[in-house]
Amino acid sequence: MTTFQPLTSPNIEAITSMMQDFYAIDNYPIDVAISKKLFQEFISDKKLGQAYLIYHSNEKSTAEVVGYVILTYVFSFEYQGRIAFLDELYIKGSSRGKGIGKQALDFIKEQALLFNVKLIYLELENHNKNAQKLYLANDFEVHNRKLLKLKL
């Protein structure tokens, strides 16, 4: 069984630990102290979005944290209101391939509808074929625009 619990201050250590594992996959830099401060800011303002720890258990085990998901909000005139960015979805390696990613996407879709989100964007690395399969199988579409960034 998979459940989702909103991130709270006592769980910031657990989520930043998983975040380090997630970022290591693609050799992304991470400053854990800054990430912890950002999570404090994020969870204190519901207008910014939502973060959840993902718990999973089977008949023989108690629930354990197996991942996390972060949905951030943006306002868009083009899409006539609030849109979201699926900023991160991480499932621990030992828990992949068990349908937890699909359950997480279903949960995020439900939450997005509750918060009147019109569209969910996400980005992923080209080499992550398993994630691409998951998203495409769950009604995400390839967007024909190019994502650009300006670091300030």
BAFI-3210 file (N, C-alpha, C; in Angstrom, 3 decimals, decimal comma, padded with zeros to 6 digits):
// residues 152
n [1|2|3|4|5|6|7|8|9|10|11|12|13|14|15|16|17|18|19|20|21|22|23|24|25|26|27|28|29|30|31|32|33|34|35|36|37|38|39|40|41|42|43|44|45|46|47|48|49|50|51|52|53|54|55|56|57|58|59|60|61|62|63|64|65|66|67|68|69|70|71|72|73|74|75|76|77|78|79|80|81|82|83|84|85|86|87|88|89|90|91|92|93|94|95|96|97|98|99|100|101|102|103|104|105|106|107|108|109|110|111|112|113|114|115|116|117|118|119|120|121|122|123|124|125|126|127|128|129|130|131|132|133|134|135|136|137|138|139|140|141|142|143|144|145|146|147|148|149|150|151|152]
n.u [000,836|000,518|001,062|000,738|002,260|002,079|004,955|006,668|008,349|009,937|010,570|012,325|015,027|014,995|013,967|015,897|018,059|017,275|017,101|019,755|020,633|019,075|019,977|022,591|022,457|022,527|024,688|024,229|024,767|024,386|023,500|023,092|022,443|021,325|019,176|017,660|016,876|015,369|013,269|012,024|011,053|009,397|007,415|006,159|004,586|001,831|001,058|003,170|003,400|003,382|004,766|005,476|006,090|006,608|005,214|005,472|004,197|003,988|002,104|003,652|005,252|005,895|004,980|007,337|009,466|009,784|010,269|009,787|007,782|007,456|005,519|005,282|003,908|002,800|001,620|-000,273|-001,118|-001,571|-002,558|-004,696|-004,731|-003,669|-000,847|001,224|004,438|005,963|008,272|010,046|010,188|010,920|011,843|013,131|015,758|015,413|012,702|011,611|009,771|007,530|005,095|004,783|005,556|003,555|001,354|002,070|001,931|-000,816|-001,808|-000,723|-002,023|-004,675|-004,363|-003,596|-005,912|-007,611|-006,504|-007,080|-005,429|-004,376|-002,637|000,159|003,570|006,737|010,201|012,738|015,649|017,158|018,269|016,859|015,015|013,139|011,657|010,574|008,889|007,095|005,846|004,744|002,995|001,137|-000,428|001,000|002,415|004,796|006,138|006,244|007,887|010,884|012,729|014,218|016,736|017,615|019,995|020,152]
n.v [-001,179|002,219|005,433|008,988|011,655|014,968|017,058|017,883|019,924|018,167|016,146|017,058|016,417|013,743|014,029|015,652|013,964|011,942|013,560|014,166|011,659|011,467|013,675|012,895|010,958|012,233|013,765|016,323|019,421|020,004|021,814|021,002|022,358|024,747|023,656|022,610|024,982|026,095|024,246|024,750|027,341|026,770|024,929|026,557|028,299|027,819|028,699|028,381|025,722|022,128|019,490|016,078|013,159|009,842|006,870|003,350|000,078|-003,481|-006,542|-007,769|-005,894|-002,819|000,582|002,401|005,152|005,740|007,533|010,787|013,633|016,707|019,474|022,508|025,843|028,090|031,064|031,441|033,275|032,375|029,776|030,343|030,670|029,025|027,027|024,118|022,887|019,895|019,447|017,651|014,129|011,380|008,066|005,618|003,422|000,654|000,470|000,937|000,107|-001,051|000,083|002,371|004,897|005,447|005,524|007,754|009,753|009,653|010,500|013,105|014,276|014,260|015,985|018,310|018,949|019,538|021,932|023,557|023,523|024,044|022,848|020,667|020,883|019,313|018,414|016,321|014,256|013,390|010,845|009,314|006,949|005,218|006,953|008,593|006,751|006,201|008,745|009,314|007,163|007,938|009,997|012,375|014,637|015,156|018,305|020,791|022,964|024,705|024,482|027,023|028,672|031,179|031,993|033,723]
n.w [000,000|-000,794|000,491|001,003|002,592|003,737|003,663|006,615|009,060|010,798|008,985|007,116|007,131|006,242|003,624|002,397|002,453|000,664|-001,554|-002,055|-002,955|-005,252|-006,799|-007,188|-009,143|-011,643|-011,269|-010,215|-008,555|-005,018|-002,186|000,915|003,293|002,317|000,896|003,008|004,306|002,242|002,095|004,554|004,094|001,899|002,882|004,658|003,259|001,611|-000,882|-002,550|-003,272|-002,964|-001,036|-000,639|001,276|000,263|001,227|001,582|001,961|002,391|002,818|004,736|005,953|007,744|006,983|005,091|004,243|000,861|-001,091|-002,609|-003,602|-005,300|-005,964|-007,538|-007,769|-010,354|-011,929|-014,848|-017,681|-020,232|-019,830|-018,306|-015,469|-012,469|-012,835|-012,592|-011,659|-011,861|-009,891|-008,662|-008,614|-006,911|-006,473|-004,422|-005,449|-004,758|-004,606|-007,033|-010,027|-008,974|-009,287|-007,815|-008,722|-010,654|-008,949|-007,467|-009,429|-010,020|-007,547|-007,427|-009,595|-008,611|-006,391|-007,704|-009,138|-006,991|-006,191|-008,258|-010,528|-013,820|-015,612|-015,720|-015,773|-016,471|-016,281|-017,632|-017,758|-020,856|-021,034|-019,229|-019,676|-018,449|-016,785|-018,757|-020,075|-017,987|-017,565|-020,130|-020,375|-018,570|-019,484|-019,901|-022,248|-024,864|-024,969|-027,374|-027,117|-026,338|-023,407|-021,633|-019,629|-017,240|-015,137|-012,167]
ca.u [000,000|001,276|000,400|001,456|002,138|002,689|006,241|006,679|009,722|010,738|010,919|013,226|016,276|014,761|013,799|017,162|018,916|016,868|017,417|021,173|020,700|018,464|020,868|023,816|022,228|022,969|025,820|023,799|025,263|023,373|023,949|022,075|022,011|020,413|017,956|016,877|016,266|014,343|012,108|011,333|010,308|008,397|006,281|005,482|003,754|001,089|000,919|004,325|003,211|003,211|005,782|004,982|006,884|005,885|005,381|004,989|004,287|003,282|001,432|004,615|006,107|005,296|005,249|008,624|009,609|010,423|010,474|009,125|007,305|007,314|004,743|005,365|002,877|003,082|000,403|-000,107|-002,220|-001,825|-003,381|-005,832|-004,717|-002,567|-000,259|002,172|005,656|006,342|009,676|010,812|009,563|012,022|011,544|014,383|016,034|014,856|011,239|011,192|009,196|006,440|003,886|004,722|005,620|002,217|000,493|002,460|001,370|-002,263|-002,009|-000,417|-003,125|-005,800|-004,047|-003,594|-007,311|-008,131|-005,957|-007,471|-004,292|-004,815|-001,633|001,376|004,793|007,872|011,367|013,506|016,866|016,913|018,711|015,999|013,962|012,084|010,796|009,821|007,822|006,111|005,079|003,964|001,929|000,194|-001,082|001,850|002,762|006,001|005,810|007,066|008,634|012,202|012,896|015,424|016,904|018,477|020,386|020,417]
ca.v [000,000|003,459|006,611|010,239|012,526|016,282|017,284|018,734|020,249|017,029|015,238|017,715|015,638|012,560|014,396|016,140|012,790|011,344|014,528|013,958|010,450|011,802|014,564|012,156|010,185|013,038|014,576|017,693|019,951|020,258|022,352|020,465|023,401|025,633|022,895|022,551|026,310|026,242|023,445|025,477|028,413|026,165|024,357|027,597|029,096|026,878|029,250|027,964|024,373|021,031|018,436|014,897|011,944|008,673|005,700|002,110|-001,140|-004,642|-007,290|-008,252|-004,839|-001,539|001,606|003,079|006,207|005,212|008,589|012,066|014,342|018,139|020,185|023,947|026,569|029,269|031,610|031,574|033,860|031,499|028,640|030,926|030,469|028,327|025,819|023,537|022,274|018,709|019,798|016,431|012,862|010,450|006,786|004,906|002,339|-000,626|000,534|001,190|-001,026|-001,628|000,864|003,509|006,112|005,671|005,955|009,130|010,633|009,709|011,339|014,493|014,754|014,541|017,185|019,451|019,303|020,177|023,285|024,246|023,596|023,860|022,131|020,304|020,745|018,662|018,227|015,124|014,058|012,569|009,456|008,624|006,311|004,686|008,068|008,996|005,759|006,417|009,966|009,169|006,203|008,570|011,108|013,531|014,723|015,910|019,701|021,173|024,181|024,478|025,039|027,816|029,156|032,335|031,919|035,057]
ca.w [000,000|-000,891|001,034|000,806|003,754|003,502|004,305|007,795|009,478|011,273|007,887|006,168|007,086|005,398|002,210|001,838|002,258|-000,615|-002,600|-002,368|-003,781|-006,539|-007,535|-007,512|-010,364|-012,785|-010,833|-009,948|-007,271|-003,999|-000,908|001,816|004,226|001,581|000,613|004,248|004,485|001,214|002,497|005,624|003,426|001,030|003,621|005,438|002,363|000,760|-002,230|-003,342|-003,768|-002,023|-001,037|000,061|001,397|-000,236|002,092|000,981|002,778|001,870|003,887|005,728|006,484|008,087|005,973|005,137|003,238|-000,342|-002,065|-002,374|-004,776|-005,070|-006,966|-007,298|-008,501|-011,167|-012,524|-016,288|-018,437|-021,377|-019,403|-017,590|-014,030|-011,805|-013,401|-011,645|-012,168|-011,098|-009,716|-008,417|-008,218|-006,671|-005,832|-004,141|-006,392|-004,315|-004,679|-008,409|-010,739|-008,174|-009,506|-006,893|-009,535|-011,207|-007,841|-007,134|-010,456|-009,790|-006,365|-007,783|-010,443|-007,710|-005,616|-008,627|-009,397|-005,775|-006,119|-009,482|-011,456|-015,209|-016,394|-014,990|-016,551|-015,830|-017,135|-017,296|-018,549|-022,046|-020,842|-018,263|-020,484|-017,587|-016,394|-019,944|-020,263|-016,919|-017,809|-021,355|-020,097|-017,650|-020,170|-020,181|-023,662|-025,171|-025,264|-028,516|-026,850|-025,756|-022,077|-021,486|-018,267|-016,969|-013,734|-011,616]
c.u [000,887|000,442|001,323|001,191|002,789|003,998|006,060|008,131|010,517|011,204|011,886|014,551|016,125|014,672|015,105|018,161|018,578|017,216|018,894|021,346|020,180|019,413|022,158|023,674|022,777|024,085|025,458|024,393|024,097|024,069|022,852|021,558|021,034|019,103|017,065|016,176|015,149|013,094|011,332|010,473|009,139|007,183|005,545|004,552|003,077|000,889|002,068|004,159|003,089|004,370|005,263|006,066|006,009|006,238|004,826|005,171|003,607|002,680|002,384|005,439|005,302|005,709|006,616|008,669|010,389|010,669|009,794|008,685|007,073|006,595|004,792|004,372|003,429|001,733|000,653|-001,334|-002,579|-002,763|-004,494|-005,870|-003,485|-002,135|000,768|003,372|005,942|007,857|010,532|009,880|010,698|011,499|012,881|014,527|015,388|013,337|010,723|010,632|008,053|005,136|003,765|004,776|004,264|001,275|000,804|001,883|-000,143|-002,585|-001,788|-001,515|-004,337|-005,569|-004,101|-005,030|-007,937|-007,690|-006,156|-006,302|-004,784|-003,902|-000,464|002,508|005,784|009,021|012,062|014,702|016,566|017,278|017,771|014,774|012,836|011,120|009,961|008,655|006,712|005,235|004,203|002,799|000,857|-000,284|-000,265|002,214|004,072|005,563|006,765|007,779|009,959|012,274|014,240|015,538|017,830|018,774|020,783|021,210]
c.v [001,250|004,603|007,815|011,132|013,861|016,412|018,233|018,935|019,047|016,074|015,843|016,963|014,436|012,940|014,916|015,005|012,107|012,260|014,401|012,739|010,726|012,646|013,859|011,357|010,927|014,000|016,057|018,160|020,140|020,789|021,992|021,531|024,363|024,917|022,811|023,877|026,531|025,437|024,126|026,594|027,843|025,667|025,396|028,457|028,173|027,399|028,819|026,579|023,378|020,047|017,297|013,839|010,795|007,492|004,482|000,960|-002,277|-005,389|-007,652|-007,139|-003,610|-000,514|002,233|004,121|005,642|006,289|009,867|012,660|015,803|018,759|021,672|024,665|027,803|029,767|031,862|032,209|032,970|030,353|029,056|030,571|029,727|027,114|025,322|022,987|021,078|018,790|018,563|015,282|011,866|009,223|006,080|003,715|001,018|-000,673|000,799|-000,079|-001,697|-000,851|002,096|004,829|006,446|006,142|007,391|010,111|010,758|010,624|012,809|015,074|015,109|015,830|018,429|019,895|019,997|021,632|024,052|024,491|023,244|022,946|021,796|020,146|019,896|018,643|016,955|015,017|013,106|011,103|008,651|008,033|005,755|005,786|008,530|008,055|005,968|007,621|009,849|008,201|006,786|009,916|012,391|013,473|015,484|017,310|020,178|022,504|023,814|025,178|025,749|028,254|030,358|032,287|033,302|034,966]
c.w [000,000|-000,347|000,875|002,009|003,449|004,280|005,487|008,209|009,966|010,164|006,874|006,056|006,141|003,924|001,616|001,640|000,925|-001,776|-003,013|-003,269|-005,190|-007,386|-007,965|-008,814|-011,581|-012,423|-010,671|-008,630|-006,300|-002,753|000,088|002,778|003,549|001,288|001,848|004,511|003,473|001,556|003,616|005,018|002,634|001,809|004,458|004,575|001,350|-000,668|-003,141|-003,945|-002,636|-002,162|-000,183|000,157|000,938|000,669|001,383|001,965|002,027|003,052|005,031|006,377|006,879|007,029|006,189|004,028|002,054|-001,389|-001,656|-003,695|-004,393|-006,262|-006,626|-008,205|-009,217|-011,677|-013,999|-016,920|-019,616|-021,005|-018,455|-016,107|-013,550|-012,609|-012,390|-012,400|-011,269|-010,951|-009,486|-008,055|-008,113|-005,941|-005,632|-005,080|-006,027|-004,416|-006,080|-009,045|-010,002|-008,335|-008,618|-007,663|-010,137|-010,120|-007,436|-008,163|-010,309|-008,615|-006,701|-008,676|-009,590|-006,933|-006,501|-008,934|-008,198|-005,668|-007,424|-010,435|-012,854|-016,016|-015,483|-015,999|-015,770|-016,806|-016,684|-018,208|-019,708|-021,845|-019,934|-018,974|-019,628|-017,143|-017,583|-020,189|-019,237|-017,234|-019,048|-021,160|-019,174|-018,166|-020,285|-021,658|-023,807|-025,588|-026,352|-028,339|-026,221|-024,413|-022,006|-020,033|-018,234|-015,479|-013,253|-010,333]
res [m|t|t|f|q|p|l|t|s|p|n|i|e|a|i|t|s|m|m|q|d|f|y|a|i|d|n|y|p|i|d|v|a|i|s|k|k|l|f|q|e|f|i|s|d|k|k|l|g|q|a|y|l|i|y|h|s|n|e|k|s|t|a|e|v|v|g|y|v|i|l|t|y|v|f|s|f|e|y|q|g|r|i|a|f|l|d|e|l|y|i|k|g|s|s|r|g|k|g|i|g|k|q|a|l|d|f|i|k|e|q|a|l|l|f|n|v|k|l|i|y|l|e|l|e|n|h|n|k|n|a|q|k|l|y|l|a|n|d|f|e|v|h|n|r|k|l|l|k|l|k|l]
***
